[in-house]
């Protein structure tokens, strides 16, 4: 059974996405489907699995399906050529190819991969994104879910959790860039519905952007221009490597209103994209008035929305 592949079994109507952010467990509870009356019950925070179990019980959640998103310190992602070997030998070939890249970071890692579809013939036509996860972290995550009284349905990583947020938000198969900004940095995900093209890490986060904005107009303009340039580079990479239709939308998630509004205004002027704010209601789920989400809450919500069968992810261990 693969690290990222959905475990067998029928998912429950009510499901929970989980993300452990430096010891604080973030849980997003979803009941039903986006766009057809499903709603976000809310976000829960807990310092331990037992505390989470208590919070879930108080919220009326028992033995629900759980979708755990590993934190970036627990895995590493590589984009490499797909080995030209029989299907049943791909896993071992990938493990061998990335062993030097890992440089001993994880001992006996859990391996999974995503085939990159839609590449142009002029690009390397058989590439994969390989996820290597710490085996102990995977085991600890599984145990955390058990202690919280939940039933594990899937394990995933942050870029794919953000993809699943966007899959629920989009209509008509639009290609998108999703910029998820946290305090220490951000993540840029490029995709189309459930198709995942690539992601890039962004150095500038809320803290650096806030400091630049307080320092004066020149620093503010330089910081915003740097982020805009990163997005444009991703657009250029997409156009040169993928044969699908052009990307049309840029969605921005940022929990600090002043920074978010500055980003939205600047990107609207500097990029040839439809620029939109992302919040939990963007998924099509019904939400309570004024419900707020921090960066870790949105990752947990992405986990909760990854429940449908038919994922393109391949299995591996």
PLY file of the C-alpha trace (Angstrom):
ply
format ascii 1.0
element vertex 317
property float x
property float y
property float z
element edge 316
property int vertex1
property int vertex2
end_header
0.00 0.00 0.00
1.49 3.32 -1.03
2.32 6.22 1.21
0.06 8.57 -0.72
-2.50 6.14 -2.11
-5.91 5.99 -0.51
-6.31 3.06 1.80
-9.06 0.61 0.94
-12.50 1.05 2.43
-15.46 3.35 1.88
-14.85 6.85 3.24
-17.23 8.12 5.87
-19.48 11.09 5.09
-17.84 13.02 7.91
-14.06 13.16 7.60
-11.14 14.83 9.30
-7.97 16.32 7.83
-4.96 16.40 10.14
-1.70 18.33 10.08
0.89 18.46 12.86
2.49 21.91 12.90
5.48 21.85 15.28
3.62 19.82 17.90
0.22 21.45 17.53
-2.28 19.19 15.78
-4.63 21.04 13.42
-7.85 19.24 12.48
-10.41 20.26 9.87
-13.79 18.53 10.15
-15.86 18.30 6.97
-19.37 16.87 6.66
-20.59 16.12 3.12
-19.39 17.25 -0.28
-18.33 20.72 -1.48
-20.94 22.45 -3.61
-23.81 20.12 -2.71
-24.62 21.10 0.85
-21.45 19.89 2.49
-20.12 22.07 5.26
-16.97 22.78 7.20
-17.84 21.95 10.79
-14.78 23.83 12.01
-11.11 23.72 12.91
-9.77 22.09 16.07
-6.35 22.54 17.67
-4.79 20.15 20.17
-1.43 19.55 21.81
-1.69 15.76 21.88
-3.70 12.91 20.32
-5.64 12.40 23.56
-6.54 16.09 23.69
-7.63 15.87 20.06
-9.79 12.85 20.87
-11.52 14.89 23.56
-12.08 17.81 21.20
-13.45 15.51 18.49
-15.81 13.84 20.94
-17.05 17.25 22.06
-17.67 18.11 18.38
-19.62 14.88 17.86
-16.98 13.22 15.67
-16.37 9.53 16.34
-14.44 6.98 14.27
-14.45 9.24 11.22
-12.08 8.77 8.31
-8.84 10.71 8.76
-6.52 12.09 6.09
-3.11 12.93 7.52
-0.80 15.45 5.85
2.87 15.03 6.74
4.87 18.13 7.62
7.72 19.21 5.27
10.39 18.15 7.79
9.12 14.58 7.46
9.56 14.17 3.70
11.49 15.38 0.68
10.33 15.70 -2.94
12.45 15.15 -6.06
11.58 15.58 -9.73
13.48 13.05 -11.85
13.12 11.00 -15.02
10.93 7.94 -14.65
13.07 4.77 -14.74
12.63 2.73 -17.91
11.90 -0.51 -16.08
8.86 -2.79 -15.71
6.10 -1.37 -13.49
6.81 -3.74 -10.62
10.44 -2.52 -10.50
9.75 1.23 -10.55
9.71 1.62 -6.77
13.10 0.05 -6.23
14.62 1.93 -9.15
13.36 5.24 -7.76
14.71 4.38 -4.33
18.14 3.73 -5.81
18.12 6.94 -7.89
17.31 9.26 -5.00
19.55 7.59 -2.41
22.45 9.96 -3.06
20.12 12.99 -3.17
18.78 12.15 0.29
22.34 12.10 1.65
21.27 9.95 4.58
18.50 12.31 5.69
16.06 9.42 6.11
17.02 5.80 6.80
14.87 3.34 4.84
12.41 6.00 3.64
8.87 5.30 2.49
8.75 6.00 -1.26
5.85 7.13 -3.44
5.60 8.99 -6.73
3.38 10.98 -9.07
3.64 10.70 -12.84
3.70 14.14 -14.46
1.15 14.13 -17.27
0.83 16.72 -20.02
4.53 17.33 -20.66
5.43 18.65 -24.12
7.29 16.35 -26.48
10.20 18.80 -26.43
10.52 18.35 -22.67
11.63 15.16 -20.98
8.57 13.07 -21.64
8.69 10.76 -18.67
9.19 12.59 -15.40
7.92 11.85 -11.92
7.75 13.66 -8.61
9.13 11.29 -5.99
8.22 11.63 -2.32
10.62 10.13 0.21
9.18 10.18 3.73
10.70 9.33 7.07
9.41 5.88 7.99
9.35 6.66 11.71
7.31 9.81 11.03
4.81 7.78 9.03
4.49 5.26 11.86
4.10 8.05 14.43
1.42 9.67 12.29
-0.52 6.43 12.00
-0.33 5.98 15.77
-1.46 9.58 16.35
-4.56 8.96 14.23
-5.32 5.77 16.16
-4.94 7.46 19.54
-7.27 10.24 18.42
-9.98 7.64 17.80
-10.01 8.09 14.03
-9.67 5.70 11.10
-6.80 6.44 8.72
-7.87 6.77 5.08
-4.80 8.36 3.51
-1.39 9.91 4.02
-0.29 12.87 1.96
2.09 15.82 1.66
1.51 19.57 1.75
1.64 20.37 -2.01
-1.04 17.77 -2.73
-3.20 18.97 0.16
-3.14 22.44 -1.41
-3.99 20.90 -4.77
-7.06 19.28 -3.23
-8.15 22.63 -1.81
-8.05 24.06 -5.32
-9.76 21.05 -6.92
-12.85 21.90 -4.90
-12.63 25.62 -5.67
-12.38 25.55 -9.47
-15.00 25.16 -12.15
-14.60 24.35 -15.82
-11.09 22.89 -15.68
-9.23 26.19 -15.30
-5.50 26.02 -14.80
-4.25 27.89 -11.74
-1.41 29.07 -9.59
-2.12 28.82 -5.86
0.09 30.92 -3.58
-0.11 29.83 0.06
1.73 32.33 2.25
2.71 31.54 5.83
4.82 33.43 8.33
8.15 31.86 7.43
7.64 31.44 3.70
5.18 30.08 1.22
4.37 27.42 -1.32
3.30 27.90 -4.91
1.29 25.07 -6.46
0.47 24.87 -10.17
-2.33 22.58 -11.31
-5.65 22.07 -13.05
-8.54 20.55 -11.07
-6.99 17.37 -9.58
-4.05 17.40 -11.99
-0.82 18.41 -10.30
1.92 19.96 -12.44
4.58 21.15 -10.00
5.21 23.23 -6.90
7.83 25.70 -5.76
8.84 26.93 -2.34
8.73 30.70 -1.77
11.22 32.32 0.59
9.17 35.42 1.37
6.53 34.95 4.04
4.25 37.13 6.13
7.03 38.18 8.52
9.40 39.33 5.76
6.62 40.98 3.77
5.29 42.83 6.81
8.78 44.11 7.64
9.29 45.27 4.04
5.97 47.10 4.04
6.83 48.89 7.27
10.31 49.84 6.03
9.06 52.11 3.26
7.82 52.26 -0.30
11.03 51.03 -1.93
11.36 47.92 0.25
7.64 47.22 -0.15
7.85 47.46 -3.94
10.97 45.26 -4.06
9.38 42.50 -1.97
6.14 42.47 -3.96
8.07 42.56 -7.23
10.19 39.59 -6.13
7.08 37.50 -5.46
5.49 38.59 -8.74
8.66 37.56 -10.58
8.57 34.12 -8.93
5.03 33.63 -10.18
5.96 34.77 -13.69
8.88 32.32 -13.74
6.46 29.54 -12.86
4.14 30.63 -15.67
7.07 30.61 -18.10
8.16 27.16 -16.92
4.63 25.83 -17.35
4.32 27.22 -20.87
7.67 25.75 -21.93
7.14 22.29 -20.42
3.41 21.51 -20.56
1.06 21.27 -23.53
-2.20 21.97 -21.70
-4.17 25.22 -22.01
-2.69 28.39 -20.46
-3.05 29.07 -16.76
-5.78 31.64 -16.10
-6.14 32.13 -12.36
-4.00 33.08 -9.38
-5.39 32.35 -5.92
-3.77 33.81 -2.82
-4.16 32.49 0.73
-2.70 34.66 3.49
-4.10 35.05 7.00
-2.94 38.66 7.58
-5.38 41.03 5.84
-2.92 43.88 5.24
-0.39 41.61 3.54
-3.05 39.71 1.60
-4.66 42.86 0.20
-1.28 44.24 -0.83
-0.49 41.01 -2.68
-3.87 40.91 -4.41
-3.58 44.53 -5.59
0.00 44.17 -6.82
-0.57 40.89 -8.66
-3.69 42.27 -10.33
-1.60 45.07 -11.82
1.54 43.06 -12.64
0.29 39.68 -13.91
-1.98 38.66 -16.76
-4.09 36.43 -14.52
-7.44 36.61 -12.77
-6.38 37.20 -9.15
-8.57 35.92 -6.32
-8.50 35.60 -2.56
-8.69 32.08 -1.16
-10.48 31.27 2.11
-12.32 28.17 3.37
-15.57 29.19 1.63
-13.72 29.11 -1.71
-13.90 25.31 -1.59
-17.68 25.34 -2.01
-18.22 24.13 1.54
-20.76 25.96 3.67
-18.95 27.69 6.52
-20.00 29.54 9.62
-19.99 33.33 9.57
-16.53 34.75 10.04
-14.72 31.41 10.22
-10.98 32.03 10.02
-8.16 29.70 9.05
-4.43 29.99 9.57
-1.85 28.44 7.26
-1.87 25.05 9.03
-5.69 24.95 9.14
-5.84 25.24 5.34
-3.39 22.35 4.95
-5.57 20.23 7.25
-8.64 21.23 5.21
-6.88 20.10 2.05
-6.34 16.75 3.73
-10.03 16.49 4.60
-10.96 17.16 0.97
-8.77 14.37 -0.32
-11.21 11.53 -0.03
-12.40 10.59 -3.50
-11.21 7.40 -5.19
-9.53 7.58 -8.57
-6.45 9.53 -7.50
-3.63 9.61 -10.03
-1.08 8.75 -7.35
0.90 5.58 -7.71
1.67 3.28 -4.85
5.03 2.65 -3.25
6.69 1.70 0.00
0 1
1 2
2 3
3 4
4 5
5 6
6 7
7 8
8 9
9 10
10 11
11 12
12 13
13 14
14 15
15 16
16 17
17 18
18 19
19 20
20 21
21 22
22 23
23 24
24 25
25 26
26 27
27 28
28 29
29 30
30 31
31 32
32 33
33 34
34 35
35 36
36 37
37 38
38 39
39 40
40 41
41 42
42 43
43 44
44 45
45 46
46 47
47 48
48 49
49 50
50 51
51 52
52 53
53 54
54 55
55 56
56 57
57 58
58 59
59 60
60 61
61 62
62 63
63 64
64 65
65 66
66 67
67 68
68 69
69 70
70 71
71 72
72 73
73 74
74 75
75 76
76 77
77 78
78 79
79 80
80 81
81 82
82 83
83 84
84 85
85 86
86 87
87 88
88 89
89 90
90 91
91 92
92 93
93 94
94 95
95 96
96 97
97 98
98 99
99 100
100 101
101 102
102 103
103 104
104 105
105 106
106 107
107 108
108 109
109 110
110 111
111 112
112 113
113 114
114 115
115 116
116 117
117 118
118 119
119 120
120 121
121 122
122 123
123 124
124 125
125 126
126 127
127 128
128 129
129 130
130 131
131 132
132 133
133 134
134 135
135 136
136 137
137 138
138 139
139 140
140 141
141 142
142 143
143 144
144 145
145 146
146 147
147 148
148 149
149 150
150 151
151 152
152 153
153 154
154 155
155 156
156 157
157 158
158 159
159 160
160 161
161 162
162 163
163 164
164 165
165 166
166 167
167 168
168 169
169 170
170 171
171 172
172 173
173 174
174 175
175 176
176 177
177 178
178 179
179 180
180 181
181 182
182 183
183 184
184 185
185 186
186 187
187 188
188 189
189 190
190 191
191 192
192 193
193 194
194 195
195 196
196 197
197 198
198 199
199 200
200 201
201 202
202 203
203 204
204 205
205 206
206 207
207 208
208 209
209 210
210 211
211 212
212 213
213 214
214 215
215 216
216 217
217 218
218 219
219 220
220 221
221 222
222 223
223 224
224 225
225 226
226 227
227 228
228 229
229 230
230 231
231 232
232 233
233 234
234 235
235 236
236 237
237 238
238 239
239 240
240 241
241 242
242 243
243 244
244 245
245 246
246 247
247 248
248 249
249 250
250 251
251 252
252 253
253 254
254 255
255 256
256 257
257 258
258 259
259 260
260 261
261 262
262 263
263 264
264 265
265 266
266 267
267 268
268 269
269 270
270 271
271 272
272 273
273 274
274 275
275 276
276 277
277 278
278 279
279 280
280 281
281 282
282 283
283 284
284 285
285 286
286 287
287 288
288 289
289 290
290 291
291 292
292 293
293 294
294 295
295 296
296 297
297 298
298 299
299 300
300 301
301 302
302 303
303 304
304 305
305 306
306 307
307 308
308 309
309 310
310 311
311 312
312 313
313 314
314 315
315 316
